[in-house]
Amino acid sequence: MSDSPAPLADPHIAFDVSEGRRDVVVLGSTGSVGTQAIDLVLRNPDRFRVTALSAAGGRVGLLAEQARRLRVRTVAVAREETVPALREALGAEYGSEPLPEILAGPDAATDVATSECHTVLNGITGSIGLAPTLAALEAGRTLALANKESLIVGGPLVKALAKPGQIIPVDSEHAALFQALAAGTRADVRKLVVTASGGPFRGRTRAELAHVTPDAALAHPTWAMGPVITINSATLVNKGLEVIEAHLLYDIPFERIEVVVHPQSYVHSMVEFTDGSTLAQATPPDMSGPIAVGIGWPVRVPDAAPAFDWSTASTWEFFPLDTDAFPSVGLARQVGSLGGTAPAVFNAANEECVEAFLAGRLPFNGIMDTVTEVVAEHGQPAKGTSLTVADVLEAETWARARAREMAEKFGEEQPAEARA
């Protein structure tokens, strides 16, 4: 392991360290990660300056407010039809002052990812974040990566472009591993341990999960997230994706990446070293810390996130993963080992099945049952390092269509009382 190339995310490599204030581009600025990143920047104007923003276009008022407060050069939206509303909102915010440059269309985020800056924070949700990820890497930017899907579906493409240490992970689990790995060499690492809250259904059997409702699945006990991510936490698909991500980021074999359930979500992940010691990175559940690591590394941002009150008693629990009730992690290991387009199929089929579950067309257990069938039917076209963006898009399109067909067929086969 010590003789292999440095991994994509390496805390021992400070990629392109700059003096003074860093220029940052925020992709997905109106989402959860984006809004928290902007709050962090506004609290630390001497450390960071945001030069460009991108968003889907659904919250133009917020986007315009962000642009004005940050005084950005460029604002990008994916939906071209929102440009008139955005221009109006910017006019209201800026008054008689000149408006920032506006980019629009499906390639707008990719365009701003190549603009002049030190760091690109990719906080876009979904595999549409792949193109901006590749663009930022090719342009030589440090990539603070919160968009796990781009790494999941385009792993070989990302690895072919990224320099060692060019990616700083922003997911709380991978930011935790990143920090813990700084304590030793790669040859010292025995195991990565990814923690999972267990979601709202921790401790339930597969039979007990058969009739859970979308409302129950959306009631996460620890984190406030969007609906897709929250359902992924309930099925533990998010942990499966994070296992694949850890393998790609840190070049650790799947058999040495473990998942453990930790309901309090205080310990975000751990690294076990060959001497038997384990280092755990712990903070109260809050994304400000991982974001600060992502855009500030190797310098830490003072008071970026809340700290523990060690004068108050607390209990931290750890449980083994129930692989029967939650088979998603095992399936993720399988598709991660297959590589090629298999992870893209897994991710796309899951997104379609989550939508079907939220719409009442698929039961909770049917999410993973259907994803498993789609993955099995897909098989493994051996793309290897020859994988292209077109391959990924084609596989995703097929997986989404097939998952919709299977979900629709499942609904038709259920008795009327079960569909009611």
N, C-alpha and C positions, 0 to 999 in steps of 0.2 A: 504494500500500500504506500509506503514512503517513497517508492521510486516512481509512482504514477504522477501525472501532471497535477498541478495545484487545482483544487475544485473551483467551480464557478463562484461560490461564496466562501471566501477565505479571510477570517478575521486578522490573519497575520500580514495580509497585503492591504495597504491603504491605497486604493486605486486613485490616481490623479488627485492627490491631496492639494488643496488650494489654500492660500493664506487669505485671511479676512472673510468678508461676507460672501456666501455662496449664492449663485444664481440657480434657481430651481424652477422646473416646469412641472406643473401638476396636471396629470391626466385623470379624468373622473372627479373633477373638483367639487361637484355638488353632491357626491355620494358620501358615505360614512367616513371612509379613509380621507377623502379629499377635504371635507369640511374640518376634520380634526387636524389635518396637516396645516391648513390655512390658519387655524387658531394658534397652532404652535409657532408658525412664522410670525404672525402679528404680535405674539408675546416676546419674540426674539428678533427684532428688526436689525439688530447689529450683527446677527449671525446669518440670516437668510433673506433673500429677496426673490419673490416669485415674478418671473418674466412673462409667462404664458400659462393660459388655462385652457382645458378642453372639457367638454361635457356632452352628454347625449342631446340635450336641448329641451328636456322636459321641465326644467326649473329656471327659466330665463331671468326671472327677477333676482333670484339668489346669485346666479352667475354674473349678472351685471353689477350687483352689490360687491361681490368678491373682486371683480375687475377694478372697480373704483377704489376700494379700500387698499388694494395691493398695487395699484397704478401699473398694471401689466402692459406689455407691448402688444400682445396678441390674445384674442379670444377665439376659440374654435368650437363649433357645434357639429354633431354628426348629422342632424336632421336639417336639411337645407330649408325646409318649409318654415322653420322657426326663426329664420334670420330677420324678417320684419319685426317680429315681437321682441327679439333680442336687441335690435337697433333702437327700438322705441324705449326699451328698459334702460339701455346704456345712455340714451339721451336724457332720460329722467335723472339718472345718477350723476352724469357728467355736466349737465347744464350746457353752458357755452364753451366748455373745454373740448379740445379735440378728442374724438373717440379712438379707442385702440383698433388695431387691424382686426378684421373679422374673417375667419376662414370657415367654410361650411362644406359638408359632404362626408361620405364614408371614409375618406382619406385625411380628413382634417387633423385628427389626433396624431396620425402618423407624421404629418407634416410638422406639427409643433414639436414632436419628439426629437426632431433633428435640428431644431433651432439652437442658437448659441446659448449654452448654459453649462453648469457643472454637473447637475444631477437631474434626472428625469424620474419623478415619482409616478409609477403606473398604478393608479387606483381604480382602473376600469374593471367592471365586473363582466366576466364571461370571456370566451375565446376570441372575441373581437379585439381583445387586448394584445393578441399575438403580433400583428403587424407593427404597432407602435413599439413593442418590446424589441423586435428585430431592428427597427429603424434606429432606436436609441443606441443599441449596442454597436451597430455599424457606424454610427456617427461618432463613436468613441466616448459617449457619455457614461457617467456612473449611473447605474440603474437601481433605484430603490423599488423593489418589486413587491407589490401587494396583489397583483393580478396573477394568482397561482395558475389559472387556466392556461395562460400563454406558455408556461413552462410544461404543464401537464401534456397539452396537445402537441406542442412543438419542441419537445425536449432536444432531439438531435439538431434541429435548426438553431436553437438557442446556444447549444454547446459548441456548434461549429463557428459561431460568431463571437461569443463572449471571451474576453481575455480573463485569465485567472484573477479572481478578486473583483471583477467589474460589477458583479451583482451583490447588492446588500439586501437581504430579505426583510420584509416588513410584516408578514404574518407573525403573530405573537409567538407561535411555536418555533418558527424558524429563526426569528430574531433571538429567541432564548438559546437555541442550539448554537447559533453564531457566536453569541457572547461566551457561552460555556466552553466552546472549542478553543477560544483564545488562551485557555489555561494550559494547553498541552500541544504536542505535535500530533500530526495525523497518525503516526505510528503508535501513539499512546492510546488511541481510541479503540475501545472494545465494542461499544454499543451506543446507539442513539435511542433515547426513550422519549417518545412523543406523548404528551398528556392529552386526555380528552375529558371534557366535563361529564360525558355520559348523556348529555341532553336531557329532555324532560321525561324520558322513559327508562332511565337507568334502573336496573333491577327487574324489569319486566321480562317475561318469557316471550318467545315468538308467538305462542297462542294468545297471550294477553295483548299483543300488539295488533292483532288481526282487525280490531274494530275501532282503533283510535281515530279521532277526528282531526281535520286540519287545524282547528282552533287549539286543540290540545298540543299538537305538534309544533305550533308557532309560539307556544308559551315557554321559551327557553329560560331556565332558572338562573342563568348568570349573565349572558351577553345580550345586548340589543342589536339585532342585525336585520338585513333584508330578508324577505320570505324564502328565497331559494337557499341562501346560506343557512337560515334557521332550520329548514327542513333537512338540509344536508347534515346539520348537527344532530338532528333527531334520529336519522338513519345511520349516522357515523360515516356517511360518504365523505364528509369533509376530512375525516382522519385518514381515510384511504387515499384521498388526493394528497394529503400532507406527507404520507409515507412515500409516495412517488416523488413528490417535490424534494423531500430530504435526500432521497437516493440521488437525484439529479444534481442538487446543489452541493452536496458534500462528498459525493463519490463513495458512498458507503453501501455495501451490498444489502439487499432486502432482508436477508436472514439476520442481519445485525441491526435492524431497526424495529423497535418494539413499541406497542401502544399500551398505555396503562390509563385507567379511568381515575380521574382526580376531580371529584364534584365541586370543590371550592374554587377551582381555576386560579389558584394562587401560584402554583409552580407551572410554568408555561412549557417547559420541557427540560430534559436532563441529558447529560453525557456521562457514560460510565467509562472509566479508563482502565487500562490493563493492570494497574496495581490494585484494583478493587475499589478505588474511590469513585464517588459519583458527585458531579457538580450540577446543582439545580439553579436555574434562574427564576426568581420569584418576584412578583409585584402584585398589588391588587389588580383585578381585571380592568384594564384600561389600555386603549390602543395608542395613547400619546407616547408612551415609552418606546415601543417598537418603531413608530414613525420617526421619532427623534434619532434613533439608531440608524434608520434607513437613510435619512438625509444629512446626518451630522457625522457619521463615523469617519475617522477614528476618535473624534472629539465628542465627549458627552455633553448634552445640553442640561445645564442645572435646572432642577425643579420641573423637568419635562412632564413628569407624571407623579401621581400621589405615591407616597411610601407607606410602609406598614407602621402601625403604632404598636411597637413591641411591648408596651406596658399593658396591653389588653390581651387577655387569654383568647386563644383560638385553637381549633382542631383541624388538622390537615389529614385527609384520608386518601388511600390509594387502593384500587381494586383491579383485578384482572379483567380483561375484555371478554364479554360473553359472545363468542364467535357464532353461536347458533342463532341467537336473537338478532345479531348484527353482523351479517356475513359480508358487509361491504368492504371491510379492510382486507379480508382474504382475497376478494375478487380484484381489488386494486393492486395487490401484490402480483397477482397473476397477469393483469394487463400491463403493469409496469415492467415485468420481466419479459413479456412478449415484445414490448416496444413498438416501433413503427406507428401505425395509425390506431392501434388497439386502445391506448389511453384516450385518444380523441373520441372514439366510439363510446367508450365508457362514460366520459363526461357529457357528451351530447345526448345520449340516451337517457342518462339520469336527469338532465334538465327537462327533457320532455315529459318524463314520468312524474317529476315533481309538479309540473304544471297540471298534469292529468289528476294527480292526487288532490291538489288544491281546488280543482274544479269539480271534485267529487266523482271523477270517472274511473278512479283506480284506488284500491285500498292501500293502506300504509305498507303492508308486506308486499303488495304487488309492485311497489317501486323497484325493489332490488330483484324480485323474481323476474320482472320484465327486462331490467338492465342485464341480468345474467343471461337471459335468452338471446338478447341482441348481440352481446359480446360473443357468445358461443357461435351464433350464426355468422358473424363477421369473420371469425377465424383469424388467421394471421398472414396477410400479404407481406412478405419479407422485404420491407422497404429499407430497413437499417439506416445507414448514414445517407442514403440517397433520397430520403424523405423530402418532399417539397411542400410549400404552402398549398398548392393545388391538391396534393394528396390529402392533406388534412381537411380542407374544405369539402372535398368529395366524400370522405369518410364520415364527416359530421352530417352532411346533408342526408346520406343514406341512413345513418343511425337515427336521426330525428324522425325521418319518414317511417322507418321500421318500428320505432318505439311507439309512434302515434297509432300505427296500424294494430300493433299488439294490444295497446291500451284500449282502443275502441272495440276490438274483438273480445277482450276480457269483459268489458261492460255489457256487451250484447249477450254474453253467455251467463250472466248472473240472473238469478230469479228476480222478478219484479220487486218483491219486498226488499231485496238487498240493494236495489238501485234507488229506492225511495229515500 
